[in-house]
Amino acid sequence: MSEKVTIYDIAEKLNITAATVSRALNNNPKIKEATRELVIKTAAAMNYKQNKLALALKSGRSNNIGVIVPRIDSNFFASVIRGIEEELYPHGYQVIICQTHESIKRENENLHTLVDAQVDGIMMSVTGISNENDSAFRNVLEKNVPLIFFDRSKHIDGVSSVTINDFKGGYLATKHLIDEGCRHIAHLSGDQSLDIFKNRFLGYKQALLDNGLTFNEEHVIHVKSSVEAGKEATTALLALKTQPDAIFSSSDFAALGAIQELQARNYSIPNDFCVAGFSNEPFTKFMELSITSVDQSPLEMGKMSARVFLEQVDKTDTIKIEKKVVLAPELHIRKSSTKTTF
C-alpha cells in the first residue's frame, strides 16, 4: 500500500511551505486565489485526504451530530432520525447514531463516547428518569455541547426538548372511544416514570372524568410495547368482573396484540370491542382491520429538533436559550374503533 499523502508532500512538490498549503486548504484569506487553486488542484491529483479529527480539534467543530435512541428498528425513531438528517445535511452535518436498548449503562457509554468524539451536539430520547446518568448529562453541558431531548425527555436546566402533547393525544383517543358509545375503557400504559406514558394516562383519565365516566384502576395495565404484552394484558382484562368494552393503548404494538387476542376469542371489532393505539405505525393503516391511532409526527419532530440545535450553534454568545417545543398530536380514526359505517 502507498503511504498516505501529507501537506508536506504537497509543499515539496510545489516548492512552498507546509504552512502555506495548510492555509490554502482551509481557505485562509491571506492566501492568494491563484495559490489556493493550485494547492487544491495538486492535492486532488495526489489523492490527499484531510484529517477530519485534526480539523475538529483545531476548529472546535467536527460537523458531526450524535443521536441516541432506544432502538433504530422502530419506524418512529427511524423517522425522527430521517428528519434530523434531512434538516442538518444541507448545513454540512453528518449524523452518528447510537442505541441504548433501554439500558442506562449503554446510555451513559453513548454520551461519553459522543463527547469524546468531539460531536457538535447531541439529540436523544432518554431511557428513563433515573438519576444514574445525571453526571453524564452534566459532562455534556460542561463541555458546552448542545443537548436536545426529543419524545422522551428529562427536566434538566439548560436542555431543550421537542415532544408532542401526549396528554392531548391520550385525551383525544379516549374521547373518540366515548363518542363511539364505549363506557368501560381500559388503558394499556407504558412505564409511567417516563412523561410520555404518564401524560397519555392522565389524558385518558381526564377524558373519562370530563364525560361523567368512572375511572377504574383495574382497567389500567402496565405493558411493554409489544404484541405479546398486548395479548397478555387483554387476557387479564377479560378475566375481570367488570369487563371493558374498549382499549386505549399507549402503544400500537400492544394494541395489535389486544386485537389479535380479542379476535382469537371471537369478539367482533369494533362492534363488541373498540381499540385505539398510539404512534400511528405504518402497519396500522395497511391491515384489513385498520387501527385507530394517534400520530406523533416523528419526521417533523426530527426536523424541529435539528432546528433547535441550529438556533443554539448559530448564537455567538455563550448563553443558550432553553426551548420547550410541543407538537400537536393528530388522531387517525380507522376501522378498529368506528362502530358506524366506515
Buried (B, 14 or more C-beta within 10 A) or exposed (E): EEEEBBBEBBBEBBEBEBEBBBBBBEEEEEBEEEBBEBBBEBBEEEEBEEEEEEBBEEEEBBBBBBBBBBEEEBBBBBBBBBBBBEBBEEEEBEBBBBBBEEBBEBBBBBBBBBBEEBBBBBBBBBBBBEEEBEEBBEBBBEEEBBBBBBBBBBEBEEBBBBBBBBBBBBBBBBBBBBEBEBBBBBBBBBBBEBBBBBBBBBBBBBBBEEEEBEEBEEBBBBBBBBBBBBBBBBBEBBEEEEEBBBBBBBBBBBBBBBBBBBEEEEBEBBEEBBBBBBBBBEBBBEEEBBBBBBBBBBBBBBBBBBBBBBBBBEEEEEEBEEBEBEBEBBBBBBBBBBBEEE
